[in-house]
Amino acid sequence: MEIRKIDENISVAPQIAVEDVAEIARLGFKTLVANRPDREEPGQPSMADIEAEAKANGLNWVYMPVESGNITDQDVDNFAPMIRDAEKPVFAFCRSGTRCTILWALSSAREHQPEELLPKARNAGYDISGLVPRMMQQAKHS
């Protein structure tokens, strides 16, 4: 399991295994967010199995699937209140962690400038500089 910390409130990761959930809870995460659709690719763990393990380990579970390469404004509208209100810290995963990072950046852009967000994403291993125009659009939603 590869954990990429964005800030004190959220870390992201590529696809996790069911066996990783207990470790996620042990590390102190409070909410587990899945941004990957079930059955997106053959062989990925089922979200129902991850959900059951999350609940068995006392984690809040949020299943918010987002289509790869097609993050809509509605997806951001759904993510923003969830991440704001979730018990922290949050651990979010998808295939590579990129979708989670983009959702975080776009929703965070409603309250923070891109120059505050870009280094956090970069430090976690994600170059989201191409999102700046869209982040600027999100700022108008605040």
DSSP file (Angstrom, degrees, kcal/mol; ACC not computed):
  #  RESIDUE AA STRUCTURE BP1 BP2  ACC     N-H-->O    O-->H-N    N-H-->O    O-->H-N    TCO  KAPPA ALPHA  PHI   PSI    X-CA   Y-CA   Z-CA
    1    1 A M              0   0    0      0, 0.0     2,-0.6     0, 0.0    15,-0.1   0.000 360.0 360.0 360.0 132.2    0.0    0.0    0.0
    2    2 A E        -     0   0    0     12,-0.2     2,-0.5    13,-0.2     0, 0.0  -0.918 360.0-163.9-113.9 106.8    1.4    3.4   -1.0
    3    3 A I        -     0   0    0     -2,-0.6     2,-0.6    10,-0.1    10,-0.2  -0.795   2.9-168.2 -96.2 128.3    0.1    6.3    1.1
    4    4 A R  E     -A   12   0A   0      8,-3.0     8,-2.8    -2,-0.5     2,-0.4  -0.921  12.6-148.3-119.5 105.0    0.5    9.8   -0.3
    5    5 A K  E     +A   11   0A   0     -2,-0.6     6,-0.3     6,-0.2     3,-0.1  -0.580  19.9 176.4 -77.1 124.4   -0.2   12.5    2.2
    6    6 A I        -     0   0    0      4,-2.0     2,-0.3    -2,-0.4     5,-0.2   0.877  67.8 -36.8 -89.1 -50.5   -1.6   15.7    0.7
    7    7 A D  S    S-     0   0    0      3,-1.9     3,-0.4   114,-0.0    -1,-0.4  -0.876  77.5 -70.4-156.5-170.5   -2.1   17.5    4.0
    8    8 A E  S    S+     0   0    0     -2,-0.3     3,-0.1     1,-0.2    -3,-0.0   0.696 128.2  47.5 -66.7 -17.0   -3.2   16.8    7.6
    9    9 A N  S    S+     0   0    0      1,-0.2    81,-3.2    80,-0.1     2,-0.4   0.738 115.6  28.4 -95.3 -25.5   -6.8   16.2    6.5
   10   10 A I  E     - b   0  90A   0     -3,-0.4    -4,-2.0    79,-0.2    -3,-1.9  -0.996  48.0-179.7-146.8 138.2   -6.3   13.8    3.5
   11   11 A S  E     -Ab   5  91A   0     79,-2.4    81,-2.6    -2,-0.4     2,-0.3  -0.950  17.6-156.4-125.2 151.3   -4.0   11.2    2.1
   12   12 A V  E     -Ab   4  92A   0     -8,-2.8    -8,-3.0    -2,-0.3    81,-0.2  -0.809  10.8-179.7-124.6 166.4   -4.6    9.4   -1.2
   13   13 A A  E     - b   0  93A   0     79,-1.4    81,-1.5    -2,-0.3    84,-0.3  -0.993  31.5-102.3-158.6 155.7   -3.5    6.1   -2.6
   14   14 A P  S    S-     0   0    0      0, 0.0    82,-0.3     0, 0.0    81,-0.2  -0.249  80.7 -41.0 -67.1 173.4   -3.6    3.8   -5.6
   15   15 A Q        -     0   0    0     80,-1.3     2,-0.2    79,-0.2   -13,-0.2  -0.018  67.1-149.4 -40.9 130.5   -6.0    0.9   -5.3
   16   16 A I        -     0   0    0     -3,-0.2     2,-0.3   -15,-0.1    -1,-0.1  -0.621   7.8-124.1 -99.6 163.8   -5.9   -0.8   -1.9
   17   17 A A    >>  -     0   0    0     -2,-0.2     3,-1.7     1,-0.1     4,-0.5  -0.704  27.0-111.8-100.3 158.7   -6.5   -4.4   -1.0
   18   18 A V  G >4 S+     0   0    0      1,-0.3     3,-1.3    -2,-0.3     4,-0.4   0.885 119.4  60.5 -55.0 -38.7   -9.0   -5.6    1.5
   19   19 A E  G 34 S+     0   0    0      1,-0.3     4,-0.5     2,-0.1    -1,-0.3   0.671  95.4  63.1 -65.6 -17.2   -6.1   -6.6    3.7
   20   20 A D  G <> S+     0   0    0     -3,-1.7     4,-2.1     1,-0.2     3,-0.3   0.696  82.2  80.0 -79.1 -19.5   -4.9   -3.0    3.8
   21   21 A V  H <X S+     0   0    0     -3,-1.3     4,-2.2    -4,-0.5     5,-0.2   0.881  88.3  52.3 -62.1 -42.4   -8.0   -1.7    5.6
   22   22 A A  H  > S+     0   0    0     -4,-0.4     4,-2.5    -3,-0.3    -1,-0.2   0.892 110.8  49.3 -61.0 -38.8   -7.0   -2.7    9.1
   23   23 A E  H  > S+     0   0    0     -4,-0.5     4,-2.1    -3,-0.3    -1,-0.2   0.880 107.2  54.9 -67.0 -38.6   -3.6   -1.0    8.6
   24   24 A I  H  <>S+     0   0    0     -4,-2.1     5,-1.7     2,-0.2     4,-0.2   0.925 111.9  44.0 -59.6 -44.9   -5.4    2.2    7.4
   25   25 A A  H ><5S+     0   0    0     -4,-2.2     3,-1.7     1,-0.2    -2,-0.2   0.913 111.0  54.0 -65.7 -42.8   -7.5    2.2   10.6
   26   26 A R  H 3<5S+     0   0    0     -4,-2.5    -2,-0.2     1,-0.3    -1,-0.2   0.840 101.5  59.9 -61.2 -33.6   -4.4    1.4   12.8
   27   27 A L  T 3<5S-     0   0    0     -4,-2.1    -1,-0.3    -5,-0.1    -2,-0.2   0.537 124.1-103.3 -74.4  -6.0   -2.6    4.4   11.3
   28   28 A G  T < 5 +     0   0    0     -3,-1.7    -3,-0.2     1,-0.3    -2,-0.1   0.495  68.0 149.5 101.0   4.2   -5.4    6.7   12.6
   29   29 A F      < -     0   0    0     -5,-1.7    -1,-0.3     1,-0.1    61,-0.2  -0.438  25.5-169.4 -68.0 147.7   -7.5    7.4    9.6
   30   30 A K        +     0   0    0     59,-2.9    30,-2.9    57,-0.3     2,-0.4   0.697  66.2  41.1-109.9 -28.7  -11.1    7.9   10.4
   31   31 A T  E     -dc  60  90A   0     58,-1.5    60,-2.9    28,-0.2     2,-0.5  -0.985  61.5-158.2-129.9 133.3  -12.8    7.9    7.0
   32   32 A L  E     -dc  61  91A   0     28,-3.3    30,-2.5    -2,-0.4     2,-0.5  -0.951  13.4-168.0-111.9 122.4  -12.2    5.7    4.0
   33   33 A V  E     -dc  62  92A   0     58,-2.8    60,-2.5    -2,-0.5     2,-0.6  -0.939   8.7-160.1-116.5 127.8  -13.3    7.1    0.6
   34   34 A A  E     +dc  63  93A   0     28,-2.8    30,-2.7    -2,-0.5    60,-0.2  -0.931  15.3 171.5-106.2 116.4  -13.4    5.1   -2.6
   35   35 A N        +     0   0    0     58,-3.0    31,-1.9    -2,-0.6    59,-0.2   0.236  54.3  94.6-103.3  11.5  -13.4    7.2   -5.8
   36   36 A R  S    S-     0   0    0     57,-0.4    31,-0.1    29,-0.2     3,-0.1  -0.887  78.5-119.1-107.1 130.3  -13.1    4.2   -8.1
   37   37 A P    >   -     0   0    0      0, 0.0     3,-1.2     0, 0.0    -2,-0.1  -0.366  36.2-102.5 -63.2 143.5  -16.1    2.5   -9.7
   38   38 A D  T 3  S+     0   0    0      1,-0.3     8,-0.1     2,-0.1     0, 0.0  -0.384 105.9  14.4 -60.5 142.2  -16.6   -1.1   -8.7
   39   39 A R  T 3  S+     0   0    0      6,-0.3    -1,-0.3     2,-0.2     7,-0.1   0.780  77.8 144.5  61.2  30.0  -15.5   -3.5  -11.5
   40   40 A E  S <  S+     0   0    0     -3,-1.2    -2,-0.1     1,-0.2    -1,-0.1   0.871  77.5   6.6 -64.8 -35.6  -13.5   -0.8  -13.3
   41   41 A E  S >  S-     0   0    0      0, 0.0     3,-1.5     0, 0.0    -1,-0.2  -0.992  95.0 -89.2-144.8 151.4  -11.0   -3.4  -14.3
   42   42 A P  T 3  S+     0   0    0      0, 0.0    -2,-0.0     0, 0.0     0, 0.0  -0.283 107.3  21.8 -59.5 139.3  -10.8   -7.1  -13.8
   43   43 A G  T 3  S+     0   0    0      1,-0.3     3,-0.1    -4,-0.0     0, 0.0   0.325  83.0 132.7  90.6  -8.1   -9.2   -8.3  -10.6
   44   44 A Q    <   -     0   0    0     -3,-1.5    -1,-0.3     1,-0.1    -5,-0.1  -0.497  67.1 -96.2 -75.0 149.6   -9.7   -5.2   -8.5
   45   45 A P        -     0   0    0      0, 0.0    -6,-0.3     0, 0.0     2,-0.2  -0.272  43.9-103.1 -62.0 149.2  -11.2   -5.9   -5.0
   46   46 A S     >  -     0   0    0      1,-0.1     4,-1.9    -8,-0.1     3,-0.2  -0.505  17.7-134.3 -74.8 142.9  -14.9   -5.5   -4.7
   47   47 A M  H  > S+     0   0    0      1,-0.2     4,-3.0     2,-0.2     5,-0.2   0.827 106.2  59.9 -65.7 -31.2  -16.1   -2.3   -3.0
   48   48 A A  H  > S+     0   0    0      2,-0.2     4,-2.4     1,-0.2    -1,-0.2   0.898 105.9  47.7 -63.1 -39.4  -18.5   -4.3   -0.9
   49   49 A D  H  > S+     0   0    0     -3,-0.2     4,-2.0     2,-0.2    -2,-0.2   0.906 114.0  46.3 -67.5 -41.5  -15.6   -6.3    0.6
   50   50 A I  H  X S+     0   0    0     -4,-1.9     4,-2.6     2,-0.2    -2,-0.2   0.911 112.3  51.5 -66.7 -41.4  -13.6   -3.1    1.3
   51   51 A E  H  X S+     0   0    0     -4,-3.0     4,-2.7     2,-0.2     5,-0.2   0.932 109.0  50.0 -59.8 -46.5  -16.7   -1.5    2.8
   52   52 A A  H  X S+     0   0    0     -4,-2.4     4,-2.2     1,-0.2    -1,-0.2   0.908 113.1  46.4 -60.3 -41.9  -17.3   -4.5    5.1
   53   53 A E  H  X S+     0   0    0     -4,-2.0     4,-1.3     2,-0.2    -1,-0.2   0.877 110.6  53.4 -68.5 -37.7  -13.7   -4.4    6.3
   54   54 A A  H  <>S+     0   0    0     -4,-2.6     5,-2.8     1,-0.2     3,-0.5   0.945 112.0  44.4 -60.9 -48.1  -13.8   -0.6    6.8
   55   55 A K  H ><5S+     0   0    0     -4,-2.7     3,-1.5     1,-0.2    -2,-0.2   0.881 109.9  55.5 -65.4 -38.0  -16.9   -1.0    9.0
   56   56 A A  H 3<5S+     0   0    0     -4,-2.2    -1,-0.2     1,-0.3    -2,-0.2   0.766 110.1  47.7 -65.0 -24.3  -15.4   -3.9   10.9
   57   57 A N  T 3<5S-     0   0    0     -4,-1.3    -1,-0.3    -3,-0.5    -2,-0.2   0.227 121.2-106.1-102.5  13.1  -12.4   -1.7   11.6
   58   58 A G  T < 5S+     0   0    0     -3,-1.5     2,-0.3     1,-0.2    -3,-0.2   0.664  71.3 142.1  77.2  17.4  -14.4    1.3   12.8
   59   59 A L      < -     0   0    0     -5,-2.8     2,-0.3    -6,-0.2    -1,-0.2  -0.679  55.2-119.5 -90.8 144.8  -13.9    3.5    9.7
   60   60 A N  E     -d   31   0A   0    -30,-2.9   -28,-3.3    -2,-0.3     2,-0.4  -0.654  34.1-144.4 -73.5 139.7  -16.5    5.7    8.2
   61   61 A W  E     +d   32   0A   0     -2,-0.3     2,-0.4   -30,-0.2   -28,-0.2  -0.927  21.0 179.8-115.6 130.6  -17.1    4.5    4.6
   62   62 A V  E     -d   33   0A   0    -30,-2.5   -28,-2.8    -2,-0.4     2,-0.7  -0.977   8.8-166.3-130.7 119.2  -17.8    6.7    1.6
   63   63 A Y  E     +d   34   0A   0     -2,-0.4   -28,-0.2   -30,-0.2   -30,-0.1  -0.911  22.1 156.9-105.7 109.3  -18.3    5.2   -1.8
   64   64 A M        -     0   0    0    -30,-2.7     2,-0.1    -2,-0.7    -1,-0.0  -0.666  24.3-162.1-132.8  74.2  -18.2    8.0   -4.4
   65   65 A P        -     0   0    0      0, 0.0     2,-0.4     0, 0.0   -29,-0.2  -0.333   7.3-172.8 -67.8 139.0  -17.2    6.5   -7.7
   66   66 A V        -     0   0    0    -31,-1.9     2,-0.3    -2,-0.1     5,-0.1  -0.996  27.8-113.6-132.5 135.4  -15.9    8.8  -10.4
   67   67 A E    >   -     0   0    0      3,-0.4     3,-2.0    -2,-0.4   -31,-0.0  -0.503  39.5-107.7 -71.2 130.0  -15.2    7.9  -14.0
   68   68 A S  T 3  S+     0   0    0     -2,-0.3    -1,-0.1     1,-0.3   -32,-0.0  -0.322 101.2   7.9 -58.3 132.3  -11.5    8.1  -14.8
   69   69 A G  T 3  S+     0   0    0      1,-0.1    -1,-0.3    -3,-0.1    -2,-0.1   0.539 117.7  80.1  75.4   6.1  -10.7   11.1  -17.1
   70   70 A N    <   +     0   0    0     -3,-2.0     2,-0.7     2,-0.0    -3,-0.4  -0.346  50.8 163.9-143.1  57.5  -14.2   12.5  -16.7
   71   71 A I        -     0   0    0     -5,-0.1     2,-0.1     4,-0.1    -5,-0.0  -0.692  24.7-157.9 -80.9 117.2  -14.5   14.3  -13.4
   72   72 A T     >  -     0   0    0     -2,-0.7     4,-1.8     1,-0.1     5,-0.1  -0.431  30.6-110.6 -92.8 165.8  -17.6   16.5  -13.7
   73   73 A D  H  > S+     0   0    0      1,-0.2     4,-2.7     2,-0.2     5,-0.2   0.849 121.6  57.9 -61.3 -33.0  -18.6   19.6  -11.8
   74   74 A Q  H  > S+     0   0    0      2,-0.2     4,-1.9     1,-0.2    -1,-0.2   0.891 102.5  53.1 -64.1 -38.9  -21.3   17.4  -10.2
   75   75 A D  H  > S+     0   0    0      2,-0.2     4,-2.3     1,-0.2    -1,-0.2   0.921 111.5  45.8 -59.9 -43.5  -18.6   15.1   -8.9
   76   76 A V  H  X S+     0   0    0     -4,-1.8     4,-2.8     1,-0.2    -2,-0.2   0.902 109.6  54.6 -66.0 -41.3  -16.8   18.1   -7.3
   77   77 A D  H  < S+     0   0    0     -4,-2.7    -1,-0.2     1,-0.2    -2,-0.2   0.841 112.7  44.1 -60.3 -33.5  -20.1   19.3   -5.9
   78   78 A N  H  X S+     0   0    0     -4,-1.9     4,-1.0    -5,-0.2    -2,-0.2   0.871 115.2  47.4 -77.0 -38.7  -20.6   15.9   -4.3
   79   79 A F  H  X S+     0   0    0     -4,-2.3     4,-3.0    -5,-0.2     5,-0.3   0.890 100.4  66.1 -71.4 -40.3  -17.0   15.7   -3.0
   80   80 A A  H  X S+     0   0    0     -4,-2.8     4,-2.0     1,-0.2    -1,-0.2   0.907 107.0  36.9 -55.1 -53.3  -16.7   19.2   -1.5
   81   81 A P  H  > S+     0   0    0      0, 0.0     4,-2.4     0, 0.0    -1,-0.2   0.860 115.8  56.0 -70.3 -30.8  -19.3   18.7    1.3
   82   82 A M  H  X S+     0   0    0     -4,-1.0     4,-1.7     2,-0.2    -2,-0.2   0.956 112.0  40.7 -62.8 -49.2  -18.2   15.2    1.9
   83   83 A I  H  < S+     0   0    0     -4,-3.0    -1,-0.2     1,-0.2    -3,-0.2   0.853 115.2  52.6 -70.2 -33.1  -14.5   16.1    2.5
   84   84 A R  H  < S+     0   0    0     -4,-2.0    -1,-0.2    -5,-0.3    -2,-0.2   0.919 120.0  32.9 -64.0 -43.6  -15.5   19.2    4.5
   85   85 A D  H  < S+     0   0    0     -4,-2.4    -2,-0.2    -5,-0.2    -1,-0.2   0.570  92.5 112.6 -94.5 -10.9  -17.7   17.2    6.8
   86   86 A A  S  < S-     0   0    0     -4,-1.7     2,-0.4    -5,-0.2   -55,-0.1  -0.256  78.7-103.2 -64.7 148.0  -15.9   13.9    7.0
   87   87 A E        -     0   0    0    -57,-0.1   -57,-0.3     2,-0.1   -56,-0.2  -0.605  63.8 -89.3 -69.1 128.4  -14.2   12.8   10.2
   88   88 A K  S    S+     0   0    0     -2,-0.4     2,-0.1   -58,-0.2   -79,-0.1  -0.586  98.1  46.7-100.2 157.8  -10.5   13.4    9.6
   89   89 A P  S    S-     0   0    0      0, 0.0   -59,-2.9     0, 0.0   -58,-1.5   0.549  75.0-158.7 -77.6 155.6   -8.0   12.3    8.6
   90   90 A V  E     -bc  10  31A   0    -81,-3.2   -79,-2.4   -60,-0.2     2,-0.5  -0.791  10.6-159.3-102.2 140.3   -9.5   10.9    5.4
   91   91 A F  E     -bc  11  32A   0    -60,-2.9   -58,-2.8    -2,-0.4     2,-0.4  -0.982  18.2-177.3-117.2 115.7   -7.9    8.2    3.3
   92   92 A A  E     -bc  12  33A   0    -81,-2.6   -79,-1.4    -2,-0.5     2,-0.3  -0.908   0.8-177.8-117.4 142.8   -9.1    8.2   -0.3
   93   93 A F  E     +bc  13  34A   0    -60,-2.5   -58,-3.0    -2,-0.4   -57,-0.4  -0.966  15.3 153.5-138.9 156.5   -8.2    5.8   -3.1
   94   94 A C        -     0   0    0    -81,-1.5   -79,-0.2    -2,-0.3   -58,-0.1  -0.686  68.3 -59.1-150.1-154.8   -8.8    5.1   -6.8
   95   95 A R  S    S-     0   0    0    -81,-0.2   -80,-1.3    -2,-0.2   -59,-0.0   0.941 130.6  -3.3 -65.0 -45.4   -6.7    3.3   -9.4
   96   96 A S  S    S-     0   0    0    -82,-0.3    -1,-0.1   -83,-0.1   -84,-0.1   0.493  97.3-106.3-123.8  -9.0   -3.7    5.6   -9.1
   97   97 A G  S  > S+     0   0    0    -84,-0.3     4,-1.9    29,-0.0     5,-0.1   0.236  93.6 108.1  95.4 -11.8   -4.7    8.3   -6.5
   98   98 A T  H  > S+     0   0    0      2,-0.2     4,-2.8     1,-0.2     5,-0.2   0.929  74.3  50.3 -67.6 -46.7   -5.0   10.9   -9.3
   99   99 A R  H  > S+     0   0    0      1,-0.2     4,-2.7     2,-0.2     5,-0.2   0.916 111.5  49.6 -57.7 -43.5   -8.9   11.1   -9.3
  100  100 A C  H  > S+     0   0    0      1,-0.2     4,-2.5     2,-0.2    -1,-0.2   0.915 112.0  48.4 -61.3 -42.6   -8.9   11.6   -5.5
  101  101 A T  H  X S+     0   0    0     -4,-1.9     4,-2.9     2,-0.2    -2,-0.2   0.905 111.8  48.8 -65.9 -41.8   -6.2   14.3   -5.8
  102  102 A I  H  X S+     0   0    0     -4,-2.8     4,-3.0     2,-0.2     5,-0.3   0.925 111.5  49.4 -64.3 -44.4   -8.1   16.1   -8.6
  103  103 A L  H  X S+     0   0    0     -4,-2.7     4,-2.2    -5,-0.2     5,-0.3   0.921 113.2  47.5 -60.2 -43.8  -11.4   16.0   -6.6
  104  104 A W  H  X S+     0   0    0     -4,-2.5     4,-2.8    -5,-0.2    -2,-0.2   0.942 114.1  47.0 -61.2 -47.5   -9.6   17.3   -3.5
  105  105 A A  H  X S+     0   0    0     -4,-2.9     4,-1.8     2,-0.2    -2,-0.2   0.923 113.8  46.1 -63.8 -45.5   -7.9   20.1   -5.6
  106  106 A L  H  < S+     0   0    0     -4,-3.0     4,-0.3     1,-0.2    -1,-0.2   0.902 116.9  43.7 -67.1 -39.8  -11.0   21.2   -7.4
  107  107 A S  H >< S+     0   0    0     -4,-2.2     3,-1.2    -5,-0.3    -1,-0.2   0.896 114.5  50.2 -72.1 -37.1  -13.1   21.2   -4.2
  108  108 A S  H >X S+     0   0    0     -4,-2.8     3,-2.1    -5,-0.3     4,-1.9   0.787  95.9  71.6 -68.3 -27.1  -10.4   23.0   -2.3
  109  109 A A  T 3< S+     0   0    0     -4,-1.8    -1,-0.2     1,-0.3    -2,-0.2   0.637  82.7  72.2 -65.8 -12.3  -10.0   25.6   -5.0
  110  110 A R  T <4 S+     0   0    0     -3,-1.2    -1,-0.3    -4,-0.3    -2,-0.2   0.715 117.7  17.1 -72.4 -19.6  -13.4   27.0   -3.8
  111  111 A E  T <4 S+     0   0    0     -3,-2.1     2,-0.3    -4,-0.2    -2,-0.2   0.496 124.8  52.2-127.5 -11.2  -11.6   28.3   -0.7
  112  112 A H  S  < S-     0   0    0     -4,-1.9    -1,-0.2     2,-0.0    27,-0.0  -0.940  79.7-109.8-132.5 151.2   -7.9   28.3   -1.6
  113  113 A Q    >>  -     0   0    0     -2,-0.3     3,-1.9     1,-0.1     4,-1.2  -0.475  31.0-116.8 -75.5 148.2   -5.7   29.6   -4.4
  114  114 A P  H 3> S+     0   0    0      0, 0.0     4,-3.1     0, 0.0     3,-0.4   0.861 113.9  63.3 -52.5 -37.6   -4.2   27.2   -6.8
  115  115 A E  H 34 S+     0   0    0      1,-0.3    -2,-0.0     2,-0.2    17,-0.0   0.711 103.6  49.3 -65.6 -16.7   -0.7   28.3   -5.7
  116  116 A E  H <4 S+     0   0    0     -3,-1.9     4,-0.5     2,-0.1    -1,-0.3   0.785 117.7  40.0 -82.2 -31.5   -1.5   26.9   -2.2
  117  117 A L  H  X S+     0   0    0     -4,-1.2     4,-2.1    -3,-0.4     3,-0.3   0.841 100.9  67.4 -90.1 -37.3   -2.8   23.6   -3.6
  118  118 A L  H  X S+     0   0    0     -4,-3.1     4,-2.8     1,-0.2    10,-0.2   0.894 100.2  49.4 -56.0 -45.8   -0.3   22.8   -6.4
  119  119 A P  H  > S+     0   0    0      0, 0.0     4,-2.8     0, 0.0    -1,-0.2   0.876 108.9  53.5 -64.4 -34.5    2.7   22.2   -4.0
  120  120 A K  H  > S+     0   0    0     -4,-0.5     4,-1.1    -3,-0.3    -2,-0.2   0.939 113.0  42.9 -63.4 -45.8    0.7   19.9   -1.8
  121  121 A A  H  <>S+     0   0    0     -4,-2.1     5,-2.7     2,-0.2     3,-0.5   0.919 114.0  51.5 -64.7 -43.2   -0.3   17.7   -4.7
  122  122 A R  H ><5S+     0   0    0     -4,-2.8     3,-1.5     1,-0.2    -2,-0.2   0.905 106.5  53.6 -61.4 -42.1    3.2   17.8   -6.2
  123  123 A N  H 3<5S+     0   0    0     -4,-2.8    -1,-0.2     1,-0.3    -2,-0.2   0.774 107.7  51.9 -64.2 -25.2    4.6   16.7   -2.8
  124  124 A A  T 3<5S-     0   0    0     -4,-1.1    -1,-0.3    -3,-0.5    -2,-0.2   0.475 129.2 -98.6 -87.8  -3.7    2.3   13.8   -2.9
  125  125 A G  T < 5S+     0   0    0     -3,-1.5     2,-0.5    -4,-0.4    -3,-0.2   0.641  85.5 118.1 100.0  16.1    3.5   12.9   -6.4
  126  126 A Y      < -     0   0    0     -5,-2.7     2,-0.9    -8,-0.1    -1,-0.2  -0.966  49.2-154.7-123.4 124.2    0.8   14.5   -8.6
  127  127 A D        +     0   0    0     -2,-0.5     3,-0.2     1,-0.1    -9,-0.0  -0.844  25.8 160.8 -94.6 106.4    1.3   17.2  -11.1
  128  128 A I    >   +     0   0    0     -2,-0.9     3,-2.4   -10,-0.2     4,-0.2   0.082  32.2 120.0-112.3  21.4   -2.1   19.0  -11.4
  129  129 A S  G >   +     0   0    0      1,-0.3     3,-1.5     2,-0.2    -1,-0.1   0.800  68.3  65.1 -59.4 -28.3   -0.8   22.2  -12.9
  130  130 A G  G 3  S+     0   0    0      1,-0.2    -1,-0.3    -3,-0.2     4,-0.3   0.634  92.8  64.3 -67.6 -12.3   -3.0   21.6  -15.9
  131  131 A L  G <>  +     0   0    0     -3,-2.4     4,-2.8     1,-0.2     3,-0.3   0.502  69.7 101.8 -87.6  -4.9   -6.0   22.0  -13.7
  132  132 A V  H <> S+     0   0    0     -3,-1.5     4,-2.5     1,-0.2     5,-0.2   0.885  80.2  49.7 -53.1 -46.8   -5.3   25.6  -12.8
  133  133 A P  H  > S+     0   0    0      0, 0.0     4,-1.6     0, 0.0    -1,-0.2   0.921 114.7  45.0 -58.9 -40.7   -8.0   27.1  -15.2
  134  134 A R  H  > S+     0   0    0     -3,-0.3     4,-2.0    -4,-0.3    -2,-0.2   0.863 110.6  54.2 -70.6 -34.0  -10.6   24.7  -13.9
  135  135 A M  H  X S+     0   0    0     -4,-2.8     4,-1.5     1,-0.2    -1,-0.2   0.898 106.0  52.7 -64.0 -39.4   -9.5   25.5  -10.3
  136  136 A M  H  X S+     0   0    0     -4,-2.5     4,-0.6    -5,-0.3    -1,-0.2   0.876 107.6  51.9 -64.1 -36.6  -10.0   29.1  -11.0
  137  137 A Q  H >< S+     0   0    0     -4,-1.6     3,-1.2     1,-0.2     4,-0.3   0.904 106.2  54.4 -64.1 -40.6  -13.5   28.3  -12.3
  138  138 A Q  H >< S+     0   0    0     -4,-2.0     3,-2.2     1,-0.3     4,-0.4   0.834  94.9  68.2 -63.4 -31.8  -14.2   26.5   -9.0
  139  139 A A  H >< S+     0   0    0     -4,-1.5     3,-1.0     1,-0.3    -1,-0.3   0.792  92.3  60.9 -58.7 -26.4  -13.3   29.5   -7.0
  140  140 A K  T << S+     0   0    0     -3,-1.2    -1,-0.3    -4,-0.6    -2,-0.2   0.659  94.0  64.6 -74.4 -15.3  -16.4   31.2   -8.4
  141  141 A H  T <         0   0    0     -3,-2.2    -1,-0.2    -4,-0.3    -2,-0.2   0.588 360.0 360.0 -80.9 -11.1  -18.5   28.5   -6.7
  142  142 A S    <         0   0    0     -3,-1.0    -1,-0.2    -4,-0.4    -2,-0.1   0.506 360.0 360.0 -76.4 360.0  -17.5   29.6   -3.2
